[in-house]
Amino acid sequence: MKNDLRPRRLVCLVGFMGTGKSTVARLLARQVGWHYVDLDKLITESSGLSIPEIFDRLGEPGFRKMEREHLARIVAESVELNKPRILSLGGGHNCPT
């Protein structure tokens, strides 16, 4: 099996709501020229629902499932395309390794 030694460049920002994750991630991405992704924004745009609406309709388990699926896709795309990303996560997840 061939070892893939390409660097994996994915920076994840985690913190409580309102601490500035999205703002810092956006500014950092602009400064280093990487792609910026806000996981909560991606979820709301793809579902057409706000986070509170998702919790009301699907509960926390439903939201977390959506969150995991989107996060897995973002990480897979980053690795497959070798595109560095700055990722703003909610307070419920850690950045995957």
C-alpha positions in Angstrom: 0.0 0.0 0.0 1.3 3.4 -1.0 1.8 5.9 1.9 0.3 9.3 1.2 2.6 11.9 2.7 0.7 15.0 1.5 0.1 17.3 4.4 -3.5 17.5 5.6 -4.3 21.1 6.2 -7.5 21.5 8.2 -7.8 24.0 11.0 -10.9 23.7 13.2 -12.2 26.3 15.6 -14.4 25.2 18.4 -16.0 27.2 21.1 -19.2 28.4 22.7 -21.8 30.3 20.8 -20.9 34.0 20.4 -17.2 33.6 21.1 -16.1 34.7 17.6 -15.3 31.3 15.9 -16.9 32.3 12.6 -15.4 35.8 12.6 -11.9 34.5 13.4 -12.2 31.6 10.9 -13.3 33.9 8.1 -10.5 36.4 8.8 -7.8 33.7 9.2 -8.9 32.0 5.9 -8.7 35.3 4.1 -5.3 36.0 5.5 -3.7 32.6 4.6 -5.7 32.1 1.4 -7.6 29.0 2.5 -11.2 28.1 2.0 -13.5 29.0 5.0 -16.4 26.8 6.0 -18.9 27.4 8.8 -20.5 24.1 9.7 -23.7 25.5 11.2 -24.2 27.8 8.2 -23.7 24.8 5.8 -26.3 22.8 7.8 -28.9 25.6 7.7 -28.3 26.3 4.0 -28.6 22.7 3.0 -31.6 22.0 5.1 -33.5 25.2 4.6 -34.1 25.3 8.4 -32.6 27.3 11.2 -30.7 25.5 14.0 -33.7 26.0 16.4 -36.1 24.7 13.8 -33.9 21.6 13.2 -33.8 20.9 17.0 -37.6 21.4 17.2 -38.3 19.0 14.3 -35.6 16.4 14.7 -34.3 16.9 18.2 -30.6 17.0 19.1 -29.9 13.5 17.8 -31.2 14.6 14.3 -29.1 17.7 14.4 -26.0 15.9 15.5 -26.5 13.3 12.7 -26.7 16.1 10.1 -23.6 17.7 11.7 -21.6 14.5 11.5 -22.6 13.9 7.9 -21.6 17.4 6.8 -18.4 17.3 8.8 -17.4 13.9 7.3 -18.0 15.3 3.8 -16.0 18.4 4.4 -13.0 16.4 5.8 -13.2 13.9 2.9 -13.3 16.7 0.3 -10.4 18.5 2.0 -8.3 15.3 1.9 -9.4 14.1 -1.5 -8.9 17.5 -3.2 -5.9 18.5 -1.0 -7.7 21.8 -0.4 -6.8 23.4 2.9 -9.7 24.7 5.0 -10.5 26.7 8.0 -13.6 25.2 9.6 -15.8 26.8 12.2 -17.5 24.1 14.3 -20.2 24.4 17.0 -19.4 23.6 20.6 -20.5 20.0 20.3 -17.7 18.6 18.2 -14.0 18.3 18.1 -12.0 18.5 14.9 -11.4 15.0 13.5 -7.9 13.7 13.1 
